[in-house]
Amino acid sequence: MTAQLEENTQRFLSDRRRNRRVDNRLELSSLFRWYRGDFDRPWRGTSGLAGFLARYATALGLDAVSRQRLLSGAMDIVFLDYDWRLNGKL
C-alpha cells in the first residue's frame, strides 16, 4: 500500500494542470490549502508543506536550486482555484 500511495503522490504532483512552477512561485491544487494541517505534520523526515513538497521536487519539476529556495521560504506558494466542474457540481 505504501508503494501505491507513493506512486499516486508522484502522479498527482506531476500533473501540471494541478501543480506547477511559474517563475519563482509554486501554484498548487487547492487540496493543499484545504488539508494543509495534514501536510504541516512531520512525516518521513519532512516538516511542513514546503518540506513535503521538497521531498517530491522532481515530480514538481524543481531543480536543486528551486528546491532549496522552497525549503528556505524564498519561493512563494499559491493555491489554484478548484474547478468544481470536475465533480459535476456546476
For each residue, the residues with C-beta under 8 A, 3 or more apart:
1: 4 5
2: 5 6
3: 6 7
4: 1 7 8
5: 1 2 8 9
6: 2 3 9 10
7: 3 4 10 11
8: 4 5 11 12
9: 5 6 12 13 56 59
10: 6 7 13 14 56 59
11: 7 8 14 15
12: 8 9 15 18 19 29
13: 9 10 19 53 56 59 60
14: 10 11 19 59 60 61
15: 11 12 18 19
16: 19 20 61
17:
18: 12 15 28 29 80
19: 12 13 14 15 16 26 27 28 29 60
20: 16 26 27 60 61
21: 25 26 27 60 61 62 66
22: 25 27
23:
24: 69 74 75 76
25: 21 22 75 76 77 78
26: 19 20 21 53 60 70 75 76 77 78
27: 19 20 21 22 78 79 80
28: 18 19 32 33 53 77 78 79 80
29: 12 18 19 32 79 80 82
30: 33 34 79 80 81 82
31: 34 35 82
32: 28 29 35 36 39 49 77 79
33: 28 30 36 79
34: 30 31
35: 31 32 38 39
36: 32 33 39 40 49
37: 40 41
38: 35 41
39: 32 35 36 48 49 52
40: 36 37 48 49
41: 37 38
42: 45 46 47
43: 46 52
44: 55
45: 42 55
46: 42 43 51 52 54 55
47: 42 51
48: 39 40 51 52
49: 32 36 39 40 52 53 77
50: 53 54 70 71 73 75 77
51: 46 47 48 54 55 71
52: 39 43 46 48 49 55 56
53: 13 26 28 49 50 56 57 60 70 77
54: 46 50 51 57 62 67 70 71
55: 44 45 46 51 52
56: 9 10 13 52 53 59 60
57: 53 54 60 62 63 64 66 67 70
58: 61 62
59: 9 10 13 14 56
60: 13 14 19 20 21 26 53 56 57
61: 14 16 20 21 58
62: 21 54 57 58 66 67 70
63: 57 66 67
64: 57 67 68
65: 68 69
66: 21 57 62 63 69 70 75
67: 54 57 62 63 64 70 71
68: 64 65 71 72
69: 24 65 66 72 74 75
70: 26 50 53 54 57 62 66 67 74 75 77
71: 50 51 54 67 68
72: 68 69
73: 50
74: 24 69 70
75: 24 25 26 50 66 69 70
76: 24 25 26
77: 25 26 28 32 49 50 53 70
78: 25 26 27 28
79: 27 28 29 30 32 33
80: 18 27 28 29 30
81: 30
82: 29 30 31 86
83: 86
84: 87 89 90
85: 88 89 90
86: 82 83
87: 84
88: 85
89: 84 85
90: 84 85
